[in-house]
Amino acid sequence: MKKAVVILLALAMIAGVFAGCAENAPPEPAVGGTRIVNIGISLPTEDDDVWNRAGDLMKEGLSELGYAAVLDYASNDVATQVEQIENMLNSGCNYLIIAPVEGEALGTVLDAAKEKNVPVISYDRMLMNSDAVSYYVAFDSYMTGQKQAEYIRDSLDLDATAGPYNIEFVAGDPSDGKASMMFSGAMDVLTRYIDEGKLNVRSGKVDFKEVATAAWAGEAAMSRMDAVIFANYSDGTTLHAVLCSSDSCASGVVKSLEYNYRGAWPIITGSGCEKENVKYILSGKQSMSLFCDTETLASRAVEMMKSLVNGGTVMINDSERYDNGVLTVPAFVCEPEVVDKDSYTEILIDSGFYTEDELK
């Protein structure tokens, strides 16, 4: 009997050694619920209906698959996000979904994920300058910029009128590859009209780095627009359009115009269909936004994660365009829809994304 116990103890010790050696091995596929799958979801902020909805949908979808999901919001603070992701890794998360506060700020913690062989899906915003990113899921950034620019083109009837019309640009976060791609899409439409003299940029700012907005922050967009108005439009000159890459940037621009601008109200674009911005659209303070259906994107992220966990083929539809500075990240991108006063009911209300009462 004692001999049997000694043998069992020895076998247990050997198993422990092998388990230690395998600690940093890639997770085995979850088959029949035999392995616990811990998935960390890190999102920028909970002070936003869209991010809240995304977090809830992903956590619910992953839980329905039998996975344990940890959801954290970083309060738009890089240090907080780094700490939260470190905690996820240390507590045993073997997969991550991350939408960064700043795309270039997570290199160290992403290195730690790679060392632990933890696959990472970059969600909505691109994780930059890291080879630890497995996949990217987002709405088509280039197309988003195109659609914003086309809306301005058509609203000003640039193909049939001589102008000139005054336009300014407020782009997204300079560390986010998504932001630069959106700006490229917009400029590929509008550069022709700038060159022809139909569009005039009085500030002279037409380079992405000059018009970028750190962390997509509304306060930063407002501050920059304050300076642009003071220098170029305080004499009564009309500002005809502001191409804003996101709804958060558009909110900052709207607030700046309310305080500082006295001319005819310009066309203002956005993206995200945040509740405040849809209200701006209905009141005429913002012209349009791009609806990036959170349910579509969150569901796609869950499906990609399911394929990763089960060792299957992860569906992508773009393997060429999404370069994060270190590698071209395999991506699945979705097409956004234009929302304005004429289309908001069909796209946002009839779909159940918002109710009419929520937009009052």
KEKE-3310 file (N, C-alpha, C; in steps of 0.2 Angstrom, whole numbers, plus 5000, padded with zeros to 4 digits):
npx = (5004:5009:5020:5012:5007:5018:5022:5012:5013:5025:5022:5013:5022:5030:5021:5018:5030:5030:5018:5023:5032:5024:5018:5019:5015:5005:4987:4977:4964:4947:4938:4922:4921:4931:4942:4945:4942:4948:4944:4950:4943:4946:4942:4941:4933:4919:4910:4902:4889:4891:4903:4899:4889:4895:4904:4895:4889:4899:4904:4892:4890:4902:4901:4889:4895:4901:4913:4924:4923:4931:4928:4934:4935:4944:4943:4948:4961:4978:4988:4979:4973:4984:4987:4976:4976:4987:4983:4974:4981:4989:4980:4976:4970:4968:4966:4964:4954:4956:4953:4961:4966:4975:4983:4997:5002:5003:5013:5022:5014:5008:5019:5021:5009:5012:5023:5017:5010:4997:4984:4979:4965:4963:4951:4941:4949:4965:4979:4995:5012:5016:5020:5012:4999:4985:4973:4962:4947:4935:4926:4926:4939:4945:4934:4925:4930:4929:4915:4912:4918:4912:4899:4900:4905:4894:4884:4888:4888:4899:4903:4896:4896:4906:4912:4922:4922:4924:4934:4938:4948:4947:4954:4957:4965:4983:4991:4984:4981:4969:4964:4972:4970:4956:4957:4965:4956:4946:4953:4957:4945:4943:4954:4956:4946:4951:4963:4958:4953:4940:4938:4943:4956:4957:4965:4976:4979:4982:4988:4989:4995:4995:4981:4977:4969:4973:4970:4957:4949:4936:4938:4951:4949:4940:4948:4957:4949:4944:4956:4957:4946:4947:4959:4955:4941:4935:4932:4920:4920:4914:4912:4911:4911:4916:4926:4925:4932:4927:4913:4916:4925:4918:4909:4917:4920:4907:4904:4914:4911:4898:4902:4911:4909:4900:4895:4886:4880:4890:4892:4894:4903:4903:4906:4900:4888:4884:4874:4872:4877:4868:4857:4862:4862:4848:4845:4851:4864:4874:4878:4879:4882:4892:4885:4890:4887:4886:4882:4884:4898:4903:4898:4905:4918:4916:4914:4926:4934:4929:4933:4947:4948:4944:4953:4950:4948:4950:4939:4942:4942:4951:4967:4978:4978:4979:4991:5000:5012:5022:5018:5007:4990:4979:4962:4945:4933:4919:4905:4901:4885:4878:4871:4858:4847:4837:4838:4839:4828:4825:4837:4842:4831:4821:4829:4830:4841:4841:4828:4815:4812:4824:4831:4826)
npy = (4994:5006:5007:5009:5022:5029:5028:5034:5047:5050:5050:5061:5071:5071:5074:5087:5093:5092:5099:5112:5114:5116:5127:5139:5136:5136:5137:5123:5118:5121:5107:5100:5106:5103:5111:5125:5141:5157:5173:5189:5205:5221:5237:5255:5264:5266:5277:5279:5275:5266:5259:5253:5245:5236:5229:5222:5214:5206:5200:5193:5185:5177:5170:5163:5153:5146:5150:5159:5176:5191:5208:5224:5241:5256:5269:5278:5280:5276:5270:5264:5255:5247:5241:5234:5224:5218:5212:5203:5194:5189:5183:5172:5173:5167:5171:5187:5202:5217:5234:5248:5262:5271:5268:5265:5263:5251:5242:5235:5227:5219:5212:5204:5197:5190:5182:5173:5166:5170:5173:5188:5198:5213:5225:5236:5248:5249:5240:5246:5244:5231:5214:5205:5204:5195:5196:5207:5216:5226:5241:5246:5256:5265:5266:5272:5285:5289:5289:5299:5310:5310:5313:5327:5331:5329:5336:5350:5350:5349:5345:5352:5365:5380:5385:5396:5385:5384:5373:5363:5351:5337:5325:5308:5298:5300:5289:5278:5267:5265:5278:5285:5279:5281:5295:5295:5289:5299:5310:5305:5307:5321:5329:5332:5342:5352:5355:5360:5372:5373:5369:5376:5377:5386:5386:5380:5367:5352:5340:5324:5322:5335:5337:5328:5320:5318:5302:5302:5312:5322:5334:5338:5340:5351:5361:5363:5367:5379:5387:5387:5393:5406:5410:5410:5412:5422:5434:5434:5426:5413:5396:5382:5368:5354:5341:5328:5314:5306:5304:5308:5318:5326:5331:5339:5349:5354:5360:5369:5378:5382:5391:5400:5403:5413:5412:5406:5389:5375:5360:5345:5331:5314:5299:5283:5285:5289:5292:5306:5312:5308:5315:5328:5327:5327:5340:5348:5352:5343:5335:5322:5304:5289:5274:5261:5246:5240:5227:5219:5220:5216:5203:5197:5198:5188:5177:5175:5173:5161:5153:5153:5148:5135:5130:5132:5138:5155:5167:5179:5195:5203:5204:5212:5227:5232:5237:5237:5244:5235:5222:5216:5214:5201:5204:5206:5216:5227:5235:5252:5262:5277:5289:5301:5315:5310:5296:5291:5285:5273:5266:5267:5267:5258:5246:5244:5249:5262:5270:5281:5289:5289:5297:5310)
npz = (5000:5005:4996:4984:4986:4986:4973:4966:4971:4965:4952:4951:4954:4943:4933:4937:4933:4919:4917:4921:4911:4900:4902:4895:4883:4867:4870:4871:4859:4864:4868:4869:4881:4890:4893:4902:4896:4896:4893:4890:4889:4884:4884:4879:4886:4897:4897:4886:4875:4864:4866:4878:4874:4865:4874:4882:4873:4868:4879:4883:4872:4871:4884:4881:4873:4882:4888:4899:4903:4905:4908:4905:4907:4902:4906:4897:4899:4897:4906:4915:4907:4903:4915:4918:4908:4911:4923:4918:4911:4921:4929:4922:4909:4893:4880:4871:4868:4862:4862:4860:4870:4866:4851:4850:4862:4870:4869:4878:4886:4877:4872:4883:4882:4870:4874:4883:4874:4870:4860:4852:4848:4839:4842:4833:4835:4829:4835:4836:4829:4834:4835:4840:4837:4832:4824:4816:4819:4812:4806:4789:4787:4777:4768:4776:4778:4764:4762:4771:4765:4752:4756:4759:4747:4739:4746:4745:4731:4723:4710:4701:4704:4706:4718:4728:4742:4760:4770:4784:4793:4804:4811:4817:4830:4831:4833:4829:4817:4810:4810:4801:4790:4787:4785:4773:4765:4764:4759:4747:4740:4741:4738:4724:4722:4731:4724:4712:4717:4721:4734:4749:4761:4774:4786:4781:4785:4780:4781:4788:4801:4805:4808:4816:4831:4847:4855:4850:4856:4862:4868:4864:4851:4851:4857:4847:4836:4841:4840:4826:4822:4828:4821:4808:4805:4813:4808:4802:4790:4781:4786:4778:4779:4789:4790:4801:4808:4818:4829:4842:4839:4832:4841:4849:4840:4837:4849:4850:4839:4844:4854:4848:4834:4822:4810:4795:4798:4797:4786:4795:4798:4804:4814:4820:4827:4840:4854:4858:4847:4837:4841:4839:4825:4822:4827:4818:4820:4817:4802:4797:4801:4802:4803:4812:4815:4831:4835:4824:4823:4836:4836:4826:4831:4841:4834:4827:4838:4843:4833:4834:4847:4845:4836:4822:4805:4804:4799:4787:4777:4772:4769:4766:4768:4781:4789:4803:4806:4809:4805:4793:4797:4798:4793:4797:4789:4790:4781:4783:4786:4780:4790:4792:4794:4785:4785:4797:4805:4798:4799:4812:4821:4817:4817:4830:4837:4843:4853:4849:4860:4867:4859:4861)
capx = (5000:5014:5023:5008:5006:5025:5022:5007:5016:5031:5019:5011:5027:5032:5015:5019:5035:5028:5014:5026:5036:5019:5014:5019:5013:4999:4982:4974:4957:4942:4933:4917:4921:4936:4947:4943:4944:4947:4945:4950:4940:4948:4939:4943:4929:4912:4906:4900:4884:4893:4908:4896:4885:4900:4907:4890:4887:4904:4904:4887:4891:4907:4898:4885:4899:4904:4919:4924:4925:4932:4927:4936:4935:4950:4942:4952:4968:4983:4991:4974:4972:4990:4987:4970:4978:4992:4979:4970:4986:4992:4975:4975:4967:4972:4964:4962:4951:4958:4952:4966:4965:4980:4986:5004:5004:5002:5018:5025:5010:5007:5025:5020:5004:5015:5027:5013:5006:4990:4982:4975:4961:4962:4944:4938:4955:4971:4985:5000:5019:5017:5019:5008:4992:4983:4968:4959:4940:4933:4922:4931:4941:4945:4927:4922:4933:4927:4908:4911:4920:4907:4893:4902:4905:4887:4880:4890:4887:4906:4904:4892:4897:4913:4914:4925:4920:4929:4933:4943:4948:4948:4955:4957:4971:4988:4994:4979:4981:4962:4963:4976:4967:4950:4959:4967:4950:4943:4957:4957:4939:4942:4960:4954:4943:4956:4968:4954:4951:4933:4938:4949:4957:4960:4970:4982:4981:4979:4992:4986:4998:4993:4974:4975:4966:4975:4965:4950:4946:4932:4941:4956:4946:4937:4953:4960:4944:4944:4961:4956:4941:4950:4964:4953:4934:4932:4931:4914:4921:4909:4915:4906:4911:4921:4926:4927:4933:4923:4908:4919:4928:4912:4906:4921:4919:4901:4905:4918:4907:4893:4905:4916:4907:4894:4892:4881:4882:4894:4891:4899:4903:4906:4906:4899:4881:4884:4867:4873:4878:4862:4853:4865:4859:4841:4844:4854:4871:4879:4875:4879:4887:4892:4883:4894:4882:4890:4880:4888:4905:4904:4896:4910:4923:4915:4915:4933:4937:4927:4937:4953:4948:4943:4958:4947:4950:4947:4936:4944:4941:4956:4974:4983:4978:4979:4998:5001:5019:5026:5015:5000:4986:4973:4956:4938:4930:4912:4904:4896:4880:4877:4865:4857:4840:4832:4839:4840:4823:4826:4844:4843:4825:4818:4833:4830:4847:4839:4821:4813:4812:4831:4834:4823)
capy = (5000:5012:5008:5012:5029:5033:5028:5039:5054:5052:5051:5067:5076:5071:5077:5094:5096:5093:5105:5118:5115:5117:5133:5144:5133:5138:5134:5118:5119:5118:5102:5097:5110:5100:5116:5132:5146:5163:5178:5196:5210:5227:5243:5261:5268:5265:5283:5279:5270:5261:5254:5249:5240:5232:5225:5218:5209:5202:5196:5188:5180:5172:5166:5158:5148:5142:5153:5164:5182:5196:5214:5230:5248:5259:5276:5282:5281:5271:5267:5260:5249:5242:5237:5229:5219:5214:5208:5198:5189:5186:5179:5166:5174:5164:5175:5194:5206:5224:5241:5252:5269:5274:5262:5263:5263:5244:5237:5231:5222:5215:5208:5199:5192:5185:5177:5168:5163:5172:5177:5195:5201:5220:5227:5242:5252:5245:5240:5247:5243:5225:5208:5201:5205:5190:5197:5214:5216:5233:5243:5248:5263:5268:5267:5277:5291:5290:5291:5306:5315:5310:5317:5334:5333:5329:5342:5356:5349:5351:5343:5356:5372:5383:5387:5391:5383:5383:5367:5361:5343:5335:5318:5304:5298:5299:5282:5273:5266:5266:5285:5288:5276:5285:5301:5294:5288:5306:5315:5303:5310:5328:5332:5335:5349:5357:5356:5364:5378:5373:5369:5380:5376:5392:5385:5377:5361:5346:5334:5320:5323:5342:5338:5322:5322:5313:5298:5304:5316:5328:5341:5340:5343:5357:5365:5364:5371:5385:5390:5387:5398:5412:5413:5411:5413:5426:5440:5433:5422:5407:5389:5378:5361:5352:5334:5325:5307:5302:5307:5312:5324:5331:5334:5344:5354:5357:5364:5375:5382:5386:5396:5405:5405:5416:5412:5400:5383:5371:5353:5342:5323:5310:5291:5280:5286:5290:5295:5313:5315:5308:5321:5334:5327:5329:5347:5351:5354:5338:5333:5314:5300:5283:5268:5255:5242:5237:5220:5216:5220:5212:5196:5195:5196:5182:5171:5175:5170:5154:5149:5153:5143:5128:5128:5132:5144:5162:5170:5186:5197:5208:5202:5217:5234:5234:5237:5241:5246:5229:5217:5216:5211:5198:5208:5206:5223:5228:5241:5256:5265:5284:5291:5308:5316:5306:5289:5288:5281:5266:5263:5266:5266:5252:5241:5243:5252:5267:5271:5288:5292:5289:5303:5316)
capz = (5000:5005:4989:4979:4987:4984:4965:4964:4972:4960:4945:4952:4953:4936:4929:4938:4930:4913:4917:4921:4905:4895:4905:4890:4876:4865:4873:4867:4858:4869:4865:4874:4888:4894:4895:4903:4891:4899:4888:4893:4885:4886:4880:4881:4891:4898:4896:4879:4874:4859:4870:4883:4870:4862:4879:4884:4868:4867:4885:4883:4866:4873:4889:4878:4870:4888:4889:4905:4900:4910:4904:4909:4904:4905:4908:4892:4902:4895:4912:4918:4902:4904:4922:4918:4904:4915:4928:4914:4909:4927:4932:4918:4903:4888:4874:4873:4864:4865:4858:4863:4871:4861:4847:4850:4869:4873:4866:4883:4888:4871:4872:4888:4879:4866:4878:4886:4868:4871:4854:4853:4842:4839:4840:4831:4834:4827:4840:4832:4831:4838:4831:4845:4835:4828:4820:4817:4817:4812:4800:4784:4789:4771:4766:4781:4776:4758:4763:4774:4760:4747:4758:4758:4740:4736:4749:4742:4724:4720:4703:4697:4706:4706:4724:4733:4749:4765:4773:4788:4794:4811:4810:4823:4834:4826:4834:4827:4810:4808:4809:4795:4784:4786:4782:4767:4761:4763:4755:4740:4736:4741:4735:4717:4723:4734:4719:4708:4720:4724:4741:4752:4768:4776:4791:4778:4788:4776:4782:4793:4807:4807:4809:4820:4837:4851:4858:4847:4862:4860:4871:4860:4844:4853:4858:4840:4832:4844:4837:4819:4821:4830:4817:4801:4804:4818:4804:4798:4785:4782:4786:4774:4780:4794:4790:4807:4807:4822:4833:4847:4837:4829:4847:4851:4835:4838:4855:4848:4835:4848:4858:4845:4827:4821:4803:4793:4801:4792:4786:4799:4797:4810:4813:4827:4829:4847:4855:4858:4840:4833:4843:4835:4818:4822:4828:4813:4822:4814:4796:4796:4805:4799:4808:4812:4819:4836:4836:4819:4825:4842:4834:4822:4836:4845:4829:4826:4844:4843:4828:4837:4852:4842:4831:4815:4801:4806:4793:4786:4771:4770:4771:4763:4769:4788:4792:4810:4807:4810:4801:4790:4801:4794:4796:4794:4790:4788:4778:4787:4783:4781:4794:4792:4796:4781:4785:4804:4807:4795:4801:4819:4825:4815:4819:4838:4840:4848:4852:4848:4867:4869:4855:4863)
cpx = (5004:5018:5019:5007:5012:5025:5018:5010:5021:5028:5016:5016:5030:5027:5016:5024:5033:5023:5017:5030:5031:5016:5013:5017:5006:4993:4979:4967:4952:4938:4929:4918:4926:4942:4944:4946:4942:4949:4944:4947:4942:4946:4941:4939:4922:4907:4904:4895:4887:4898:4904:4892:4890:4903:4902:4889:4893:4905:4898:4888:4896:4905:4893:4889:4902:4911:4918:4926:4925:4932:4929:4936:4940:4949:4946:4959:4973:4985:4986:4973:4978:4989:4981:4972:4983:4989:4976:4975:4988:4986:4973:4971:4971:4971:4963:4959:4952:4956:4956:4964:4969:4983:4993:5007:5004:5008:5021:5021:5008:5013:5024:5014:5008:5020:5023:5009:4999:4988:4978:4972:4961:4955:4943:4944:4961:4977:4991:5007:5020:5016:5015:5000:4990:4978:4965:4952:4938:4928:4928:4933:4942:4939:4924:4924:4930:4919:4907:4913:4915:4901:4894:4902:4898:4883:4882:4890:4894:4907:4901:4893:4904:4916:4917:4922:4925:4928:4939:4942:4950:4948:4956:4964:4977:4992:4989:4979:4974:4961:4966:4973:4960:4952:4961:4961:4946:4947:4957:4951:4940:4948:4959:4951:4947:4961:4964:4952:4944:4933:4944:4950:4961:4966:4977:4983:4978:4983:4989:4989:4996:4985:4972:4973:4968:4969:4957:4946:4942:4935:4947:4954:4943:4942:4956:4956:4944:4950:4960:4951:4944:4955:4961:4946:4931:4930:4924:4914:4917:4914:4910:4906:4917:4921:4929:4927:4928:4918:4911:4922:4923:4909:4910:4920:4913:4901:4909:4914:4901:4896:4908:4914:4901:4891:4887:4884:4885:4891:4897:4898:4905:4905:4905:4892:4880:4877:4867:4873:4872:4857:4855:4862:4852:4840:4848:4861:4876:4875:4874:4883:4887:4890:4887:4891:4886:4888:4884:4895:4907:4903:4902:4916:4922:4916:4922:4936:4935:4931:4944:4953:4948:4948:4956:4950:4946:4945:4939:4942:4946:4963:4980:4983:4979:4986:4998:5008:5024:5024:5008:4995:4980:4967:4950:4935:4923:4911:4899:4891:4879:4870:4864:4849:4835:4832:4839:4835:4824:4832:4844:4837:4822:4822:4833:4837:4846:4831:4820:4814:4820:4834:4831:4827)
cpy = (5006:5013:5011:5019:5032:5033:5034:5046:5055:5053:5058:5073:5077:5075:5085:5097:5097:5099:5112:5120:5118:5124:5138:5142:5136:5134:5129:5120:5117:5113:5099:5100:5107:5105:5122:5137:5153:5169:5185:5201:5217:5233:5249:5265:5266:5271:5284:5273:5264:5256:5250:5243:5234:5227:5220:5212:5204:5197:5191:5183:5175:5168:5161:5152:5144:5145:5158:5170:5187:5203:5220:5236:5252:5266:5281:5284:5275:5267:5262:5254:5244:5238:5232:5223:5215:5209:5202:5192:5185:5181:5173:5167:5171:5167:5182:5197:5213:5229:5246:5259:5273:5268:5260:5262:5256:5239:5233:5225:5217:5210:5202:5194:5187:5180:5172:5164:5164:5176:5183:5197:5209:5222:5234:5247:5247:5246:5240:5245:5237:5219:5203:5201:5199:5192:5204:5213:5224:5235:5246:5255:5267:5270:5272:5284:5293:5292:5298:5311:5315:5314:5324:5336:5334:5335:5349:5356:5352:5350:5348:5364:5374:5384:5394:5390:5382:5377:5366:5353:5342:5327:5314:5303:5296:5292:5277:5272:5266:5273:5287:5285:5279:5292:5300:5293:5295:5310:5312:5305:5317:5332:5335:5341:5354:5359:5361:5371:5378:5372:5373:5379:5382:5391:5382:5370:5355:5340:5330:5322:5330:5342:5332:5324:5316:5309:5299:5308:5322:5335:5343:5343:5350:5363:5367:5368:5378:5390:5391:5393:5405:5415:5414:5412:5418:5433:5439:5428:5415:5400:5385:5370:5359:5344:5331:5318:5303:5307:5311:5318:5329:5334:5340:5350:5358:5362:5370:5380:5386:5391:5402:5407:5408:5416:5407:5394:5378:5364:5350:5334:5320:5302:5288:5280:5286:5294:5303:5316:5314:5313:5327:5333:5329:5336:5351:5353:5349:5336:5326:5311:5293:5278:5262:5250:5238:5229:5216:5215:5215:5204:5193:5193:5190:5176:5170:5171:5163:5150:5148:5148:5136:5126:5128:5138:5150:5165:5178:5188:5202:5206:5206:5224:5236:5233:5241:5243:5241:5223:5219:5212:5208:5202:5205:5213:5223:5235:5246:5259:5272:5285:5298:5309:5311:5299:5286:5284:5274:5262:5262:5265:5259:5246:5239:5246:5257:5267:5279:5292:5293:5295:5309:5321)
cpz = (5000:4998:4984:4979:4985:4976:4963:4965:4967:4954:4945:4951:4946:4931:4930:4934:4922:4912:4917:4915:4900:4897:4899:4883:4874:4868:4868:4865:4863:4866:4870:4881:4892:4896:4897:4899:4895:4894:4891:4887:4888:4882:4883:4887:4892:4898:4889:4878:4869:4862:4875:4880:4868:4868:4881:4879:4867:4873:4885:4877:4868:4879:4886:4875:4876:4890:4895:4902:4905:4905:4908:4904:4907:4906:4903:4895:4900:4901:4915:4913:4902:4910:4921:4913:4907:4920:4924:4913:4915:4930:4927:4911:4897:4881:4876:4867:4866:4860:4862:4864:4866:4857:4848:4857:4873:4871:4872:4885:4883:4870:4877:4886:4875:4869:4881:4880:4869:4864:4856:4847:4844:4837:4839:4830:4833:4833:4835:4834:4835:4834:4835:4843:4831:4823:4821:4815:4817:4806:4795:4785:4782:4768:4770:4779:4769:4758:4766:4769:4754:4749:4758:4751:4737:4739:4746:4734:4720:4713:4698:4699:4707:4713:4724:4739:4754:4769:4778:4790:4801:4811:4817:4826:4830:4827:4832:4819:4806:4806:4802:4789:4782:4783:4775:4762:4759:4758:4748:4736:4736:4738:4728:4718:4726:4728:4714:4710:4722:4731:4744:4759:4771:4782:4787:4780:4784:4777:4788:4800:4810:4810:4814:4827:4842:4855:4856:4852:4859:4862:4867:4853:4845:4853:4851:4836:4835:4841:4830:4818:4822:4825:4810:4800:4809:4814:4801:4792:4786:4781:4783:4777:4785:4793:4796:4806:4812:4826:4839:4845:4834:4835:4849:4846:4836:4844:4854:4844:4839:4852:4854:4838:4827:4814:4802:4796:4796:4792:4791:4799:4804:4809:4820:4829:4836:4848:4855:4851:4836:4835:4840:4828:4818:4823:4823:4815:4819:4808:4795:4801:4801:4805:4807:4817:4824:4836:4830:4821:4831:4840:4830:4826:4839:4840:4828:4832:4845:4838:4831:4842:4850:4837:4824:4811:4803:4800:4792:4779:4768:4773:4769:4766:4776:4791:4798:4811:4808:4806:4798:4793:4797:4797:4793:4795:4787:4785:4782:4783:4785:4785:4794:4794:4792:4782:4792:4807:4805:4798:4808:4824:4824:4817:4826:4841:4845:4847:4851:4855:4869:4865:4856:4867)
residu = (MET:LYS:LYS:ALA:VAL:VAL:ILE:LEU:LEU:ALA:LEU:ALA:MET:ILE:ALA:GLY:VAL:PHE:ALA:GLY:CYS:ALA:GLU:ASN:ALA:PRO:PRO:GLU:PRO:ALA:VAL:GLY:GLY:THR:ARG:ILE:VAL:ASN:ILE:GLY:ILE:SER:LEU:PRO:THR:GLU:ASP:ASP:ASP:VAL:TRP:ASN:ARG:ALA:GLY:ASP:LEU:MET:LYS:GLU:GLY:LEU:SER:GLU:LEU:GLY:TYR:ALA:ALA:VAL:LEU:ASP:TYR:ALA:SER:ASN:ASP:VAL:ALA:THR:GLN:VAL:GLU:GLN:ILE:GLU:ASN:MET:LEU:ASN:SER:GLY:CYS:ASN:TYR:LEU:ILE:ILE:ALA:PRO:VAL:GLU:GLY:GLU:ALA:LEU:GLY:THR:VAL:LEU:ASP:ALA:ALA:LYS:GLU:LYS:ASN:VAL:PRO:VAL:ILE:SER:TYR:ASP:ARG:MET:LEU:MET:ASN:SER:ASP:ALA:VAL:SER:TYR:TYR:VAL:ALA:PHE:ASP:SER:TYR:MET:THR:GLY:GLN:LYS:GLN:ALA:GLU:TYR:ILE:ARG:ASP:SER:LEU:ASP:LEU:ASP:ALA:THR:ALA:GLY:PRO:TYR:ASN:ILE:GLU:PHE:VAL:ALA:GLY:ASP:PRO:SER:ASP:GLY:LYS:ALA:SER:MET:MET:PHE:SER:GLY:ALA:MET:ASP:VAL:LEU:THR:ARG:TYR:ILE:ASP:GLU:GLY:LYS:LEU:ASN:VAL:ARG:SER:GLY:LYS:VAL:ASP:PHE:LYS:GLU:VAL:ALA:THR:ALA:ALA:TRP:ALA:GLY:GLU:ALA:ALA:MET:SER:ARG:MET:ASP:ALA:VAL:ILE:PHE:ALA:ASN:TYR:SER:ASP:GLY:THR:THR:LEU:HIS:ALA:VAL:LEU:CYS:SER:SER:ASP:SER:CYS:ALA:SER:GLY:VAL:VAL:LYS:SER:LEU:GLU:TYR:ASN:TYR:ARG:GLY:ALA:TRP:PRO:ILE:ILE:THR:GLY:SER:GLY:CYS:GLU:LYS:GLU:ASN:VAL:LYS:TYR:ILE:LEU:SER:GLY:LYS:GLN:SER:MET:SER:LEU:PHE:CYS:ASP:THR:GLU:THR:LEU:ALA:SER:ARG:ALA:VAL:GLU:MET:MET:LYS:SER:LEU:VAL:ASN:GLY:GLY:THR:VAL:MET:ILE:ASN:ASP:SER:GLU:ARG:TYR:ASP:ASN:GLY:VAL:LEU:THR:VAL:PRO:ALA:PHE:VAL:CYS:GLU:PRO:GLU:VAL:VAL:ASP:LYS:ASP:SER:TYR:THR:GLU:ILE:LEU:ILE:ASP:SER:GLY:PHE:TYR:THR:GLU:ASP:GLU:LEU:LYS)
# end
